Amino acid sequence: MTDAKRPRIPRGLRPDGAALWSYGFRPFFLGGAVWAVVAMVLWIAALIHGLPLGGGYGAPLWHAHEMVFGFAPAVLAGFLLTAIPNWTGSLPVSGRALIGLFSVWAAGRVAMAAAALTGTWVAALIDAAFLPLLLAIAAREIVAGRKWNDLKVLGGVAAIMAGNLGFHAAALLGGDPALWMRAAVAGYVMLVLIIGGRIIPSFTRNWLNRQGAKAMPVPHDRFDMGVIIASALALGTWTVAPETSPAALGCALAAGLNAARLARWRGLATRPEPLLWVLHLSYAFVPLGFLAVTASALGIVQAASALHVLTVGVIGTMMLAVMTRATRGHTGRDLTASRVTTLSYLCLFAAALARPLADLTGSAGLMEAAGLLWILSFGLFVAEHGAMLVLQRRQAGRLQAARA
């Protein structure tokens, strides 16, 4: 198909248009962070005051859904709609197409929260529309740019989409929504393994070069591929049979392999720059998450605690790390973290650890602290980066700095 015959998607950075709709990371990072705060506040209100959420889904399932299929897909969309143009050399999707896609995501959040009014079937249909649209746009852009190696990223997006559809079907027709939740979480973790394994050593290498260092991260090789394959098998086993010996054994092996992979990237050398060490520490939650799943299969911690290590520790911290770096880079700011940004990282790391510690110690206060730390972390992101996302354009001459 020639360029002239391809469906036209509005793109490019109009100098007279609203900055918010000029690039995918702007509305989706901001919307995802705001929803991370709002959804957690609503969940706490449901626990304390009995606020009805989710209609027929019930507040616990609503909370689980909105973290995995509400907040996280927004950040994923912001990343993909920003990274894919860099991979393909094309201009970003913007303007009306971006407004439309964001509106579909936002409609899903309203519908799920107000499912008691709309009805669960209507809420499910509205919510389920976003991920297929995102997958179609991402696939179209990668194929149009002939970046065939990047098609593997779509596998993780497809797993998350299937998880959302399965979640709704199980909740509405009778089944196990937790299975589909695990499938989606596995998809996110695989994206961290694939994309994180690409950007963490790359960003670290660039920074070490500027510092005049001689020792560099080990380049991607067969060992990395072996780690990804072993991790995929472990995640697949955990998804379908979480409380079994094969899941415990596979996840224990994956934990060791991912720890060894991380050690090859020279993370300790990045201590002076929080924007870099946060990526390494975020990836460190991958082996921790696999260990938590192993502990859950052995009956040491609850399955919910193990899931929180993966969702908050792996997915949440990596997303916050990428959001802060991409926002600063693409709005022309220096790639260095402020004290506020560093504090937001520390809050989220603490939130990821508080939930399993609460399980081990029996402290209800730690569970409450985990929610409050989550709110504080993303609240700090909105306070510091919200204006950058809405008002400030990046300068064209700073493009290479944003990609560094």
C-alpha positions in Angstrom: 0.0 0.0 0.0 1.5 3.4 -1.0 1.6 6.3 1.4 -1.1 8.0 -0.6 -3.5 5.1 0.0 -2.9 4.6 3.6 -5.5 5.9 6.1 -4.6 9.4 7.1 -4.0 10.0 10.8 -3.5 13.6 11.9 0.1 14.0 13.0 2.8 16.6 13.5 3.4 19.5 15.9 1.3 22.4 14.8 2.8 25.6 16.2 -0.7 27.2 16.7 -2.3 24.1 18.2 -2.7 23.2 21.9 0.5 21.7 23.2 -1.5 19.1 25.2 -2.6 17.4 21.9 0.7 17.6 20.1 2.2 14.4 21.4 0.8 11.2 22.9 2.8 11.4 26.1 1.2 14.7 27.1 -2.5 13.8 27.7 -1.9 10.1 28.6 0.9 10.7 31.1 -1.1 13.5 32.7 -4.4 11.6 32.6 -2.8 8.4 33.8 -1.1 10.1 36.8 -4.3 12.0 37.8 -6.3 8.8 37.6 -3.7 6.9 39.7 -4.4 9.4 42.4 -8.2 9.7 42.0 -8.8 5.9 41.7 -6.8 5.2 44.8 -8.7 7.9 46.7 -12.0 6.4 45.6 -10.8 2.9 46.6 -9.9 4.2 50.1 -13.3 5.9 50.4 -14.9 2.6 49.4 -13.0 0.8 52.1 -13.6 3.3 54.8 -17.0 4.8 54.0 -18.6 2.1 51.8 -18.6 4.2 48.6 -20.3 2.1 45.9 -17.9 1.6 43.0 -18.1 -0.6 40.0 -21.7 -1.6 40.2 -22.1 -5.3 39.6 -18.3 -5.7 39.6 -18.0 -4.7 43.2 -15.4 -2.3 44.6 -12.5 -4.8 45.0 -12.7 -5.9 41.3 -13.2 -2.3 40.2 -10.0 -1.3 42.1 -8.0 -4.2 40.6 -9.3 -3.4 37.1 -8.6 0.3 37.3 -5.0 -0.2 38.3 -4.2 -2.8 35.7 -6.6 -1.8 32.9 -7.3 1.9 33.7 -4.1 3.7 34.9 -1.5 1.4 33.3 -2.8 1.4 29.7 -2.8 5.2 29.7 0.9 5.3 30.6 1.5 2.6 28.1 -0.3 4.5 25.4 1.7 7.7 26.2 4.9 5.7 25.9 4.1 3.9 22.6 2.7 7.0 20.9 5.9 8.8 21.7 8.4 6.0 21.3 7.1 4.5 18.0 7.7 7.8 16.0 11.3 7.7 17.3 11.6 4.0 16.2 10.1 4.7 12.7 11.2 8.2 12.0 7.6 9.3 11.5 5.7 12.3 13.0 3.6 11.6 16.1 -0.1 11.0 16.1 -1.7 14.2 17.3 -4.6 16.5 17.1 -8.1 15.1 16.6 -6.9 11.5 16.4 -5.2 11.9 19.8 -8.1 13.7 21.3 -10.4 10.9 20.1 -8.2 8.1 21.5 -7.8 9.9 24.9 -11.6 10.4 25.0 -12.2 6.7 24.6 -9.9 6.0 27.5 -11.5 8.6 29.7 -15.0 7.3 28.8 -13.9 3.9 30.0 -12.9 5.3 33.4 -16.2 7.1 33.9 -18.2 4.1 32.7 -16.5 1.7 35.1 -16.8 4.0 38.1 -20.4 4.6 37.3 -21.3 1.0 36.3 -24.2 1.0 38.8 -25.8 3.7 36.6 -24.8 2.6 33.1 -25.1 -1.1 33.8 -22.1 -3.5 33.8 -22.5 -4.6 30.2 -22.5 -1.0 28.9 -19.5 -0.2 31.1 -17.7 -3.3 29.8 -18.3 -2.4 26.2 -17.2 1.2 26.7 -14.1 0.2 28.6 -13.1 -2.6 26.2 -12.9 -0.2 23.2 -9.6 1.5 24.1 -7.0 -1.2 24.0 -8.0 -2.6 20.6 -7.8 1.0 19.2 -4.3 1.5 20.7 -3.1 -1.9 19.4 -4.4 -1.0 15.9 -2.7 2.4 15.8 0.6 1.0 17.2 0.5 -1.8 14.7 -0.3 0.5 11.8 2.6 2.8 12.7 5.1 0.0 13.1 4.1 -1.7 9.9 4.1 1.6 7.9 7.6 2.3 9.2 8.7 -1.3 8.3 10.1 -1.8 11.8 9.5 -5.5 11.9 11.6 -6.1 15.0 9.4 -3.8 17.0 6.3 -5.9 16.3 7.2 -8.1 19.3 6.1 -5.1 21.5 2.6 -5.6 20.2 2.5 -9.1 21.8 2.5 -7.5 25.2 -0.2 -5.1 24.2 -2.3 -7.9 22.8 -1.9 -9.9 26.1 -3.1 -6.9 28.1 -6.1 -6.4 25.7 -7.0 -10.1 25.9 -6.7 -9.9 29.7 -9.2 -7.0 29.8 -11.7 -8.8 27.6 -11.3 -12.0 29.6 -11.7 -10.0 32.9 -15.0 -8.6 31.7 -16.3 -11.9 30.4 -15.3 -13.7 33.6 -16.9 -11.0 35.8 -20.1 -10.9 33.8 -20.6 -14.5 32.8 -19.0 -16.3 35.7 -15.4 -17.3 35.8 -12.1 -16.3 37.4 -11.2 -12.6 36.7 -8.0 -13.2 38.6 -6.7 -15.5 35.9 -7.1 -12.7 33.3 -5.6 -10.2 35.7 -2.5 -12.3 35.9 -2.4 -12.7 32.1 -2.4 -8.9 31.7 0.2 -8.4 34.5 2.4 -11.0 32.7 2.0 -8.9 29.5 3.2 -5.8 31.3 6.1 -7.6 32.8 7.1 -8.9 29.4 7.0 -5.4 28.0 9.4 -4.3 30.9 11.7 -7.2 30.0 11.7 -6.3 26.3 11.6 -2.5 26.4 13.4 -2.0 29.7 16.1 -4.4 28.4 16.5 -2.0 25.5 16.4 1.4 27.1 18.1 0.8 30.5 21.5 -0.3 29.1 21.2 2.2 26.2 20.5 5.2 28.5 23.2 4.0 30.9 25.8 3.6 28.1 25.1 7.2 26.8 25.4 8.7 30.3 28.6 6.7 31.1 30.1 7.9 27.8 29.5 11.5 28.8 31.2 10.8 32.1 34.2 9.4 30.4 33.8 5.9 31.8 35.5 2.9 30.2 33.4 0.0 31.5 30.0 -0.2 29.7 26.8 -2.3 30.0 27.0 -5.6 28.3 25.3 -5.4 24.9 22.1 -7.4 24.2 23.0 -11.0 23.4 21.8 -14.6 23.6 21.8 -14.5 27.3 19.2 -11.7 27.3 17.0 -13.7 24.9 17.3 -16.7 27.2 16.2 -14.7 30.1 13.2 -13.3 28.2 12.2 -16.8 27.1 12.6 -18.3 30.6 10.7 -15.4 32.1 7.9 -15.8 29.6 7.5 -19.5 30.4 7.5 -18.8 34.1 4.9 -16.1 33.7 2.7 -18.3 31.6 2.9 -21.1 34.2 2.0 -18.6 37.0 -0.9 -17.2 35.0 -2.7 -20.6 34.6 -1.4 -22.4 37.7 -0.2 -19.8 40.3 -0.1 -21.9 43.4 1.8 -24.9 42.1 5.4 -26.3 42.3 6.1 -25.7 38.6 5.2 -22.0 39.0 7.4 -21.7 42.1 10.3 -23.4 40.4 10.0 -21.5 37.1 9.7 -18.1 38.9 12.6 -18.9 41.2 14.7 -19.6 38.1 13.5 -16.4 36.4 14.3 -14.4 39.5 17.9 -15.5 39.4 18.3 -15.0 35.6 16.8 -11.5 35.8 19.1 -10.5 38.7 22.1 -11.7 36.6 20.8 -9.7 33.6 20.4 -6.5 35.7 23.9 -6.9 37.1 25.4 -6.7 33.6 24.0 -3.1 33.1 26.3 -1.3 35.5 23.5 0.2 37.6 25.8 1.0 40.6 27.7 3.5 38.4 24.5 5.6 37.9 24.2 6.5 41.6 24.7 10.3 40.9 21.7 10.5 38.6 18.3 9.5 39.9 16.7 9.5 36.4 19.0 6.6 35.7 19.2 4.7 38.9 15.4 4.7 39.2 15.3 2.6 36.0 17.8 0.0 37.4 15.9 -0.1 40.8 12.6 -0.5 38.9 14.0 -3.4 37.0 15.2 -4.9 40.3 11.6 -5.4 41.2 11.4 -8.0 38.4 13.5 -10.6 40.2 11.8 -9.5 43.5 8.4 -10.0 41.9 9.4 -13.5 40.7 10.6 -14.3 44.2 7.3 -13.0 45.7 5.4 -15.3 43.3 7.6 -18.2 44.4 6.9 -17.3 48.1 3.2 -17.2 47.3 3.2 -20.6 45.6 5.0 -22.0 48.7 2.4 -20.4 51.1 4.8 -17.8 52.6 2.9 -14.7 51.5 -0.6 -14.1 50.1 -1.2 -14.1 46.4 -2.4 -10.5 46.6 0.9 -9.4 48.1 2.9 -11.1 45.3 0.7 -9.5 42.7 1.3 -6.1 44.3 5.1 -6.5 44.0 4.6 -7.0 40.3 1.9 -4.3 39.7 3.3 -1.6 42.0 7.0 -2.6 42.1 7.6 -3.6 38.4 4.8 -1.9 36.5 4.2 1.2 38.6 7.8 2.2 39.3 9.0 1.6 35.7 6.1 3.6 34.4 6.8 6.5 36.8 10.5 6.3 35.8 9.7 6.5 32.1 7.1 9.2 32.6 9.5 11.6 34.4 12.3 11.0 31.9 10.2 11.3 28.8 8.4 14.4 30.1 11.6 16.2 30.9 13.3 15.2 27.6 10.4 16.0 25.3 9.7 19.3 26.9 13.2 20.5 26.5 14.3 20.1 30.2 17.6 18.8 31.4 17.7 15.1 31.9 18.3 15.3 35.7 15.9 14.6 38.5 14.8 17.2 41.1 14.4 16.5 44.8 10.6 16.3 44.2 11.1 13.7 41.5 13.4 11.7 43.6 11.0 11.8 46.5 8.2 10.5 44.2 10.4 7.6 43.3 11.2 6.8 46.9 7.5 6.9 47.8 6.5 4.4 45.1 9.4 2.1 46.0 8.2 2.2 49.6 4.6 1.5 48.5 5.7 -1.5 46.6 7.4 -3.0 49.6 4.8 -2.0 52.2 2.1 -4.4 51.0 4.1 -7.7 51.3 5.7 -6.4 54.5 2.2 -5.9 55.9 1.4 -9.5 55.0 4.5 -10.8 56.7 4.2 -8.6 59.8 0.4 -8.5 60.1 0.4 -4.7 60.3 -2.8 -3.1 58.9 -1.0 0.2 59.1 1.5 -0.8 56.4 -1.4 -1.6 54.0 -2.9 1.8 54.6 0.6 3.4 54.1 1.0 1.7 50.8 -2.1 3.4 49.4 -1.1 6.8 50.8 2.4 6.5 49.4 1.0 5.7 46.0 -1.2 8.8 46.1 1.8 10.9 47.2 4.1 9.6 44.5 1.8 10.3 41.6 0.5 13.5 43.2 4.1 14.8 43.2 4.4 13.9 39.5 1.3 15.9 38.7 2.4 18.8 40.8 5.9 19.0 39.2 5.3 17.8 35.6 1.6 18.8 35.0 2.5 22.3 33.7 5.2 20.9 31.5 2.7 18.5 29.9 0.0 21.1 29.3 1.9 24.3 28.5 5.5 23.8 27.5 6.6 22.8 24.0 10.0 21.2 23.5 12.4 22.9 21.1 13.1 21.1 17.9 16.8 21.4 18.4 16.6 19.4 21.6 15.2 16.2 19.9 18.5 14.3 20.3 18.7 15.2 23.9 15.3 13.8 24.5 16.2 10.6 22.9 19.5 10.3 24.8 
